[in-house]
Amino acid sequence: MRADDTPLIRLEAYRPSDWLIDTVDLDIQLEPQATRVRAQLGLRPNPAGRPGAPLVLDGDELALERLLLDGQPVAADLYEATSQALTLHAPPQRAFTLLVETVVDPSANTKLMGLYRSSNVYCTQCEADGFPRITYFLDRPDVMSVYTVRLEARKADAPVLLSNGNLVATGEVANSDRHFAVWHDPHPKPAYLFALVGGALDHLRERYVTADGRAVELAVYVEPGKAGRAGWAMDSLIRCMRWDERVFGRNYDLDVFNVVAVSDFNMGAMENKGLNIFNDKYVLADPQTATDGDYASIESIIAHEYFHNWTGNRITCRDWFQLCLKEGLTVFRDQEFTADERSRPVKRIADVRTLRATQFSEDAGPLAHPVRPRAYKEINNFYTPTVYEKGAELIRMLKTLIGAEAFAAGMELYFARCDGTAATVEDFLACFAESAGRDLTHFAQWYEQAGTPTIVASGRYDAAARSYTLDLAQTTPPTPGQPDKAPMLLPVALGLVGSQGDLPLRTQSEAYAGDGLVILDRTSATVTFTGLDEAPIPSLLRGFSAPARLELDLADAELLRLFTADSDSFNRWQALQSVAMRALVAAGRPGAETSALTARAQDIAEALALFLGRHGTGDPAFAAQVLRLPAPADVAREIGRDVHPDLIFSAHRQLAAIIGRQIGRTLTSLREALTRPGPFSPDAASAGRRALRNEALGLIALAEPAQGAALVQAQFAEADNLTDRLAALAAMTLIPGEAREELIGRFAALYAEEPLVLDKWLMAQALIAEPGTLDRVKALMAHRAFALGNPNRVRALIGGFAANLTQFNRIDGAGYHFIADMVIALDRTNPQVASRLLGSFKSWRMLEPVRKGLAEAALARVAQTPGLSRDVSDIAERALA
């Protein structure tokens, strides 16, 4: 079947499996080119299935070597085996065992799905549909089995043999150079959670005792010689285990928990039961090879995958349409963990930045889809910001709506009721409807309707009546397949700010739920607050209480007042962002005059100088977020149509330079005040000081290039950590000239043997907003640091270029042509990486006509390429629809 003829899989077509697999006994003899897999499956008819149905096991590029039913060969006319399926036409209508034997070539598996061998390490990735590349199987999340796995390999090639569950036996294979290990996982799981690892690996071990008294052996496995970089991952693991016990009452349930870092991995990490496999960039860290951002990412992703033990493993998804149930919920849990470990306001701002940059832009383009899609061709293309980040926002809204106490009770009920099952969104929401005693039908619409709602707000003060009336209205624009939108249930957290701070909220409105929360659940609502002796300034969507856009009729002066006086940290940050965004949107359109930008820049600079003088050294992490302007891509999304990337970028540089010049002395003084002697520490306070110093450095570099270059050179020479060196390099990329090229060369020489650091070096160059960058990127593809077969390298260089607003969107179309070429080339070896790269075209429809036409032509060329994978053809088809 041609990829573009693949039928849609629809949620409403779900039916239970006709067969269940209670037990899976795997005997896997690892060899680089010919790994033999013997799978003995304990099958029985599903009482909920169709009586007498054939047994159809999924396969993917498999060849059947042997088939036994209850120990006896199966006659050739009773089954059919193809590379994609194994069918028993008339299986016994009782419990029976089926032995399936296959041989796979791990070294030739460039897709990095199923079992593959890379950098001399055997590894698996089975989510979403990789297990049928190992053996024929019922590969669906609602078929849950107890696994026993025997791994065998040459001891010299793979002294470490790992799989899910607990280690129950090890030994030598008589009269050979081979050894074996047997692992048993007592918890039923779907095939996508199966994992194995085999190779020569170093490790770091710790012993952990759970709150209920279970002793657990923890280990982090890494490439030889890198165990010294595993300490932060181990520390993060222990802290998140304690946090999950304390906050959600979840204890770990096996005797071992293993984390493995591999260098060739399509995803960030995978939550396989008891054996989490990670891209090594999310495990390895020391001050010389990891930035503060890396430390924070490791902490977050280690926690995310561990939290899946309950929200994903113990309770899994009934089908892939319920992906948000495990991913959105677990993202919410890891966000809460990081907020508790670091700074809650800073974490919230960072998460909203990510949501707007990735998910809002997805909602606004041809790839928009609901948090729970109704249909798909390729499930791998729905591991998206909508499922993850927007899915987490839905959990946060639910907690806001029903309150912390009812939310905690609902989670307890969910764990108790759904443990050991493959659940649905309806199962999840039913627990909270019960704990809160309320109907959540309207809230459930968030899972079904795509798009980002816009809340339009306006207010008026009546001095005679001492009242303030707030009018709220909502709309959601059409998205593919959903032209007409129903009103959403929007929790609008708010306050009214007066001259002395927050004013009391008194109202009789039905829309007011108390505690500063208005529920906008229809097209419009009006709320009147009384007993006010002064005209207030409304502070809306506090804490970003709903994933929506807000249009609010406040003057710049009122927004700047909120920036200084609002009690809500998020809205203080948002107020200044809104002023900056207005300036950039106005200046980023054709024919804009610079005078308005200059005036607003001066107002922003004055507010920043006052803020930094008062708070810069007190909460530097928050101040760093305040100092960072909206990104050019955010401005493009805000403009929304007829976008001119070069104009937006020019306006952004101009605004940053004016602000930098206006507050240059403050920035310089602040950098000096935040310098702390002593050894590097990745703690939140130290990271916050570095973040603010480096934000200041970037502004200085744009405002005063000569001064900035001198500061960059000094910081690079004096730095004792990668965070400050990389920040120096990033600032220098803003200053063209020989000094920049010299520093680029010094950085590469310093980290010549550190691939993960060189990824950052590649990306820094790919993001240079100059016409020569495309040629630079093409030249770097021949550099020894780059390999087209490694997903990390591709994401750094090629993905970095695709994120370069001006150069990907070159007016001559060369950027589109280059990325299209890369997608076509990668599709032959790794369709998942190729399809994600093609996603960089998701906003092409909002461009001005010339670029829009060139982008569409590049997409069409990809779509018309013969032999495309299902992954890439699906993205191309939806992007062009």
N, C-alpha and C positions, 0 to 999 in steps of 0.2 A: 504493500500500500504506500502510495506517495504520501510524504509528510503532510502536504496541504489537503489531503483527503481524509485525514484523521477525524473520526466522528467526535462530536462533543460528548463529554461525560456530564450528566446532569444530576443535580442533587435530588430532584423528585423521582429519578429512576432508581434510587437506592433500594436494594433489597438484601436481606441477610444472606450470608454465604450458604450454599447448599451443603457444604462440608466444613467440619471443624478439624483442626490438628491439635490434639491435646499435648503430644510430646514430640520433640525433635531431638534426635541423637545424631550428631555430626561427627564424622571422622575425616579430618582434613590433613592431608599429607602435603606439606608446603614444598614446592619446587618452583624455581624462577620462571620456567616456561611451561611447566606441565604439573599444576597442582591438582591432585585427585581429591574429589569431594564425594564422600558417601553419606547420604542423608537418609536416615530411617525415620519415617513419619508415622506417628500413631494417629490414624484417621478414624472418624465416625461421621455418620450422617447428622446434619444439623436439624433438630426437631422443628426449627423455624424455617427451614429451607424447603425446596421442592422435592417431594419423594421421587426416588428413582432417577434423579438428575445425574448426568455424567460428571466425572471429576476432571476439571480443567485446571492444570497448574501453569502458572506464568513462567515464561523464560525470556531471556534476552541474550541473543547470540550464543546459545548453548547447543551442545551436541550430546545426546544421550549415549552413555557407555553401557549401562546395565540397568535392568528393571526387574525387581522381585516383589511379588505380592505374597505376604505371609511366608516368606522364605523361598517361594517357588517362582521360576521364570514365567513371565506373562506372554501368552501367545501373541504373535505379531498382529493377528487380525483383531485383537481386543484393545489395541491402543494405537495412537498416532503421535509421533514425536516430530516437531519442527524446531527450528531455532528459537521460536517465540512461544511455544506452548507444548505441553505434554497432556494428552487427553486419554483417559480411560473411558471407553464408551459405555460399559455396563459394570461399574464397580459393585462389589458386594454391598448390600444394604444393611451393614453391620459394622462394628468396629474391626479394623484390620490394620496391618502394617504394610507400608510401601517403602522399599529400598530403592533409592534413585542414585545412580552414580554418574558423575560428570567429570570432565577434565577441563580446566580453564588455564589461560596463560596470563598470569598477573603482570608480567613485564611488558606485554603488548597492550595493556589496558590504559590507554592515554586519556580516556574519559574520566578516570579517577572515581568511578562509580562501581560498586561491587567490590571484588577483591583485586587489589593492584599492588605492584611492587615499585617503589621509588626510593632512590637514595639508599638502596639495599635494605629497605624495611618493607615487610608485608603489612598491608593496612586495608581496612574496609571502610566504605561509606555506603550505607544502605538506605538512608532516607533521601528521596521518598520511595524510589522504586529500584534500588540497587541490588537487593537480595536475589532476584531472578537472574542476575549475571553470575551467580555462584552455583545455584541449583534450582531446579524447578520447584515452584512453591505457590501456595495461595497467598499472594502478596497483597494483603489488604489489612488496614489497621485493626479491624474487628475480629481477625483471626489471631488469637493469643495462645501461645504455647509455652510449655516448660522446656527449656533447652539444657542438654548436656553436650559438651563439646570436647572432643579429643583432638588436640593439635600435635602434629609431628613435623620435625624439621631436622636438617643437619645442625648439630649443636654449634659448629663454628659459624654458620650463617645466621642462625637465630637462637642465641642462648636464652633470650627472653621470649616466652610464649604466653600471651594474655588473651582472655576472652571474658565474657560476661559472668557475673556471679561470684561464687567462691571457688577457690582452688581446692580440689579434692584428691588429686593424685599427680605425681610426677615420677619420671623414671627414664632409664636408658633403654633403647631398643637393642635387644641382644644381637651380637655379632654385626654391629654397624656403627657408623659415626653419628647416629641420630638419637634424638631424645623426644620425650612427649610430655604433655601436660593436659590434665583433664579438669574442666571447669563446669560447674553446675549452678544454674540460676533457678532458685525455687519459685521465683515470681513469674507468672505467665506474662509474656510480652509478644507484641507483633514483630514480624520479621524485620521491619525497618530499624528496630533497636538492637539487632544482632551486631556484634563487632568482634574482630580479632586483630591482634598485632603480633608480629614476629620480627625480631631483629636483634642486633647488637646495640643495646641501649644502656646508658647510665641512669641512675635514679637517686631520688631523695626520698627518705622515708620518715614518717612520724606516726606515733600511736595516738589515737583519739578515743575518748570514752564519751558516748552519747549521754544525753540527759536521763535516758532510761537504763543506763548501765551497760550498754553493749560496747565491747572493745573492738575498735576498727583500725586496721592497718591501712594507712594512707600512703600512697606513693605517687610521685611525679616522675615519669620516664622521659628522657631527652636524649639527643644525640651524644655520643661519647665526648667527654670533655666539657659538657655544658651544664652539669648538675649544679654548679655554683650559681647559675642564673635561674634556678627553679625555686629559690627561697620565697620570692614574693607570691608566686602562684600557690605554694603550700600555705603560706600565711593567710592569703585570701580565702583559700578553701576552708581552713579551720574557722576563720571568723564568720563566714557565711553559714557554716553548719551550726554554729552557736546561735546565730541570728535567727535561722529558720526554726530552731527549737524554741527560742524565746518569743518570737513574734507570731509564728503560725503553728507552733506546737508540733512540728514535724521532725521526727528522729530518723536517722539513717537506719537502713534495714538489712544490710549485708555485713559480712566480716571484713571485707576489703573494699577500698575505693581507689581506683587507679585513673590517673590522668596521663595521657601520652601526647607528646608534641611531635608533629611531623612537618616536614618542610613543603610537601606537595599536597595541597588540600583545597578542594573547591570552596568549602564553606569556612566560616570562622571557627566553628567547633560543632561537636555532635554529642548528644546526651546519652549515648548507648548505656544501658543499665549497668552500673558499676564500673564501666570502662569508657570514660569520656575521652574522645580523640579531638585534639586541637590543632589548628594551624599554629605552627611554632611562634608566630608573631604575637599570639595571645597567651604565651606561657613564659617565654624567655625574657628576663629583665635583669639588668644591672645598670648602675649610673652611666656607664660609658656607651651602652648599646640600646638603651630604652629611654624614651622621653617621659615626662610627667603624664602626658596623654596615654602613652603605652601602659604605664603603671595603672592608671585609672581604668583603661580598657581591660587589662588582665583581671583586675579585681572584679569588674562588672561581669565579664564573660565567664570567668570561673564560677561566679555565683549563679549566673543564668543557667548554665548547664547542670550545676548541682541541684538547683531548685526544680529542674525538670524531673528529678527523681520522683517527686509526688505529682507535679502538674505537668504530665506528659508521659511518664512511665507507669507509675502505679495507677494513675488514671490517664488513659490515652484517648485518642480520637476514634469515634466510630467510623469515620471516613475522612478523606482529605478535605472535604468542604468545611470540616470543623477545625481546620488547622489553627485558626485564631484562638480556639479554646485553650490549646496548650501554649501557643507562642505569645499571644497578647497577654494572657494571664501571667506568664513567666517573665515577660519583659516588665510588667508592672511590679512584680516581686523583686526583680533585680534593681529596678529604679529606686524602690523604697529602701533596699539594702544600702545602696550607694548614698542615698540622701541621709540615712542615719549615720553612715560611716564618715561622711564628709560634710558638705554644707547643703541643707535642703533647698534654700533659695537658688544657689548656684546650680545645683543639679536640675531644678525645675527649668531654669532658663536654658541650660544646655539641651535638655530634652525637647523643649519647644523649638529651639533653633533647628534641631535635627528634623523634627516633625514637619515644620514649615518648608524646610529645604528639600526634603525627600518626598513626604507623603502629600503635602498640599500640591506640589507640582505634579505628582502622579494623578491626583484627583482632577486636576485641571487639564489633563491631556487625554490622548486616545487610549491609554492603558488603564484608565480609571476602572475600578471594580469595587464591589462592596467588601466589607470586612469578611463576610462569609459569601464568597461567590456562589452563583447558582449553577455555573457550568464552566468547564475548562477542557482544553485539548491536552495541555502539558502542565502537570501540577508543579513541576520545578519552577515554572514562571510565576507562581503565585506565592513564592517566598519573598514578599514585598513589604515595603514600609506600611502599606495599608493593613496588612495582616498583623505585622509586628507592632509598629509604633501607634497606629490608630487603634489597633486592638487593645493596646495597653491603656490608651485614653478612655476607652469604653469602660474598662474595669475601674479606672479612677473616677469617672463620672458616676458609676454605680455606687461606689463608696460615698461620694458626695451626696447623692440623692437619698440614700437610706440611712446614712450615719455610720460612724465607726463601729458602734456596738453591734448593730444588725449585720453589718458587713462581716465582722469577725464570726458571728454566729452562723452566717450563711456559708462561710468558708469551712467551718467545722462540720456543718451538715453535708457539704459537698464531699469532703474527704471521707466521712463515715458512709455516706450513701453510695458513692460511685467508686470507691476503692476496688481495684481489680477489674474494672469494666472499661469498655470503649464508649465514651460518653458523647453527648451532643451539647450544643449551645442551649437547647431547651432544658436539658437535664441540669445544667449549671444554673440558669436563671431561675428555675423552679425552686432551688434551694434558698435563694435570696428573697423570692416572693414570699416564701414561707417564713423565713426569719424576720422579715420586715413587716409582714402582714399587709402587703400591698400588691396591686396589679402592675406587672412590669411589661405588659403587652406593648405599650407605646415605646418604652425604652428599647425593646427588642428590635425595633425598626432600624436602629443604628447598625445592626448586623446585615441588613438586607438592602439598604439604600446607599448608593455611592455618592460621592461629592462632598465638598466642604461647604457647610452652611455659612451664609453671611448674616450677621446681626446688624441691623441699622438702628442706631439709638439716637434719640434727641431728647432734650429736656428743657423745661421752662420753670422759672421761679416766680411765684406770686407773693410779693412782699406783704400785701394786705392780708392775705390768707395765711401767711407764714408757711407756705407749702411749696413743694417741688414735685412736679409731675414728670415722670420718665416714660417715654413712649419707646417700645421695642417692637421690631418687626423682623421677620426672618424669611430668607429665600435660599434655595439651593439650585444652582445652575444645572442644566441637562448634562448627563454623562452618557457614554455609549450604552445603548439598550435601555436607558431610563430617561426618556425625554421629560416626563412629568414627575414632579417631586411633591411628596406630602410633607407637611410641617414636621420637624423633628422635636424631640423632647430635649430642651437645652437648659441645663442648670447654669444660671448666671449669678455667680458670686459677686457681690458688690458692696460698696461703701459710699458714703457721701463725705467729702472732705471740705472742711471749713478752715477758717483762718487759724484755729488752734488744733487742728487735727480732725479725726473722725467725728462726725455728728451722729446723734442717736437716730435709729431707724424706727419710725412709728408709722404704721399704715394698716388699713383694713382691707387691702387688696387681696383677692383670692389667689393671685399669682405669687404672693409672697409666702414662702415656706418657713420664714423665721431664720435667725442666725445669719442674716445677710445673704439670703439665697432667694432669688426669684426663679420660678419655673416658667420658661417660655415654651409652651407645648402646643401652640397654635400659630397661625400666621402672624398675629400681632397681640400685644398686651400693653396695658397702661397701668402704671403703679404710681400712686400719689403718696408722698411722704409729708407728714405734718409736724407742726411744732418746731419749725426752723426759723431762727432769727436772722439768718443770713443766706445768701445765695450759695449753694454748695457746688462743688465740682464733682461729677459722678466718677467713681472708680469702678469700672466694669470688667467682668471676666477675671476677677482676682484669682491669682494662682493658676490662671488659664484653665478655668473650670469646665470648659467645653472646647473641643477641637473645631473652632469656628473662626471666621474672619470677623472683625469688628469695625464698623464704620460709625464713628462718633463725632458729633459736631462740636468739637472743642477747638478753641484757638490755640496757637502755639504757646501763648503766655499761660494758658490754663494747663496745658500739658506739662510745661516746665514747672508749674506750681506743683503738680502731682509728683514730678520727679523729686522735688525737695521735701514734700510733706506727706505723701501717701504712706500709710502704715503697712501696706502690702508690698513686699520687696519685689515681687514679680512685676507689679504694675508701676513701680518706680522705674524699673529698667525699661518697661514697655513704653512709658511716656516719652522718654528721650529717644527711644528707637522710632517712635511714631513721628516725631519732629524731623529726625534725620531722613526717614523714609519719604516724607512729604517733599523735602528738599531734593532728594535724589530722583524721585519720580518726575517732578516738574522739570528738572534739568536734564533728564535722560530722554526727553522727547525732542523730535526735530523742531528747530526754530526757537528753542528755549534761550532765554537771556541769562547771563551769569550774575546779574545784580541781585536777583532774589536768592540765588544759592549763597552768595557771599554774605548777605544779611542774615540768613538763617544759620550759616556756619558760625558767625560771630555770636549769635544768641546761644548756640549749642556750646561753643567754646567757653563762654562766660559761666554757663551752668556747670560745665565739667570742671572748670578751675575751682569753683566754689565747692563742688562735691569732693574733688580729690584732696583739697586742702583740709576738709573736715574728716573724710572717711578713708582716704586712699591707703593709709598705713594700718587702719583698724580692721578692714575687711578687704584685703587686696584681691582675693578671688572674685568677689562680687564686683569690685571696682574694675577688674580686667574685663568682665562681661559688659559693664557699662561703657567702657572705653571703645569697645569693638563696634564699628558701624554695621548696619545691615549689609550683607554681602551683595555684590552685583547681581548674582543669580536671584536673590530675594527681590531685588528691585525689578528685575525682568518679570518675575511672577506677579508682582503687584501691578505692573503696567498691563500685563495680560494679553495684549494684542498689538500687532504692528510694532514689535519690539526691535530696537536698533541696538545691538550689543555694544558697539563701539561708543555710542553716545552715553550709554549707561556707565560703562567702565570709565570713560573720561570724567563724567560727573563725580563718580566715586573717588577717583584719584584727586580731583580738585577739592572736594569737600574735606577729605582727609588731610590734604596739604594745608588748607587754610586753618583747620583746627589745630594741626600740629604746630604751625607757626604762632598761632595765638597763645597757646599754652605751653610753648616749648620750654620755658624756664621751669614751669611746674613739673613737666615730665622729667626733665633732667634732675631736678631736686628729688623727685620721687624715686627715680632709679637709684640714686645714691643712698637715700634713706632705707630702701628695701634690700640693700646689699647686706648679707649676713655672712660673717666668717664661719668656718667650720665645715665639717664633711657634709656631703650630699645626703639628704633624707627625702624619701618619697611621700612623707606625710602631707596631709591636705594643706596645712598652714604654710609649709615650705613651698609646696607647689603653687599656692596662691600668690606668694611673693614673686616667684619666678614668672608666673603668668602676667602679672601687672608690669613688671620690668620689661618683659618682651613685647607686650602690646605697646608700651611707650616707645620702645626702640623702633618698631615699625612705623609709627606716626612720625617720629623724628626723621627717619630715613626718607619718607615722602616729602616732608616739609623742608628739610635742610639736608640735601644729599651729601654735601661735603662733611658736615658734622656727623651725619648718620653713618657714613662710610668709616670714619675714624672710630666711632663707638663700636661698630660691628667688628672691625679688626681687633680692637682691644678685647671685646667680649669673647671672640673666638679664641684668642691667644690665652686668655686667663681662665676660660671655663674649665671646670672639673667634671662636667656632665654633658650628656648628649642634648638635653633640653636646651641649654643655653647655646651650644654650638649650632644646633639646627635652627634655632631662632635667629642667630646671626646670619646663617646662610640664607634663610628666607628673606630677611631684611635686605641683604645684599642683592638678591635677585630683583629688587625694586630699583636698583641703581646700575644702569648699563655702563659697560666699560671694562677695561683690562683688569681692574681690581676685582670685579665680580668673577671673571673667568679664572683669575688666579686663585680665588677662594674656593670656587667650585673644584678646581684641581686639588687643592690642599685637602679638602674634605674627602674626596675620593681616595687619595693616597692614605689618609689616616685610617679609613675604614675599609681598606681594600679586601680584607678577609671577612667582612661582616655583611652577608647578603641582606639581612633585614634592615640594616642601617642604609645600605646602598639603595634599597627600595625608596627610602625617603629622599635620598639624593636624586634618584631618577624622577620622582614626582615633583620635587622642587623645580627642576628644570622644565618638566612638561607643563607646569603652570605659569611659566613666564609669559606675560601678555605682550608679546612682540611678534612681528611678522616672521622672524627667523626661527620661531620655535618649532614649527613643523619639520623643517630640515634638521634641527637639533635632535628632535625625537627620532627621526629616521636614522640619523647617525648613531644615536645611542642604542638602537636595536642591534648594532654590531658589537657593542661593548661587551666585555666578558661578564659584566654584572647582570646582563639581561639574558633571559631564556624564554622563548615563546611558549615552551611547554610547562612553565611554572606559573600557576595562577597568581601568586603574589607579585611576580615581576610584571605580568601583564596588567594587573590592576594598578600598579604603581606608575608605569610609564604610559601605556596606551589608555588606561582608564583615567590617569591624571590629565592627559591631553584632552580627552573627551569632556572633562570637567572645566576646561579652560574656556571661559565664556567667549572671549574674543577670537581665539585661534581655532577652536572647533567650529565656530560660526563665522569663519572667514568669508568675506564677500565674494571670493572667487570659487567657493565651494570645495576647495582643496581639503579642508578639514573633514567634511562629510565623506568625501571620496576615500580618504585615508582610513577612517574608521570603518567604512563599509568594506574595504579591502581586508582589514584585520578581522572583521566578523566572519567573512567568507573563509578566510584561511584558518581561523580557529575552529570553525564549525566542523572541519574535517577530523579534528582530534579531540576537542573538548567542547561539545555543544553547550554545556551549562555556562561556561565562561563566555562563550560567544554570545549567547542570548542576553546575558547581563550587560555586556558591552553594547549590544544593540539598543538596550534600554536608554542609552544616552540621547536617543532621538525623541524621547517621550514628549518634549515640549516644542516640537518643530512647528506645530500649527500656530503658535503665538508670534512667530517671527514676521518681520516685514516681507513683502511679496517676493523680492529677489532671493533672499536666503530661504524662504519657505519653499520656493520652487526647486532650488538646488538640493535642499534636504529631502524633499519628497522624491526627487529623482534618484538619490543615493539609496533611500529605503526601497524604492521599486527595483533597483538593480539587485539588491540583496534578495528580495522576495522572488525574483525571476531566476535566481541561480539554481541550476539543476541539482537534485540530490540533497537539498537542505535537510537538516535534522528537524524533528518535530519541535524542538526547543526554539530554534531560530525562526522557523517559518511561522510559528504561532505568534511570536512578538511582531514580526514583520506584517503579518496579516492584520493584527489588531491595531498596529500603529497607522496603517494605511486606510483602515475602514472608515 
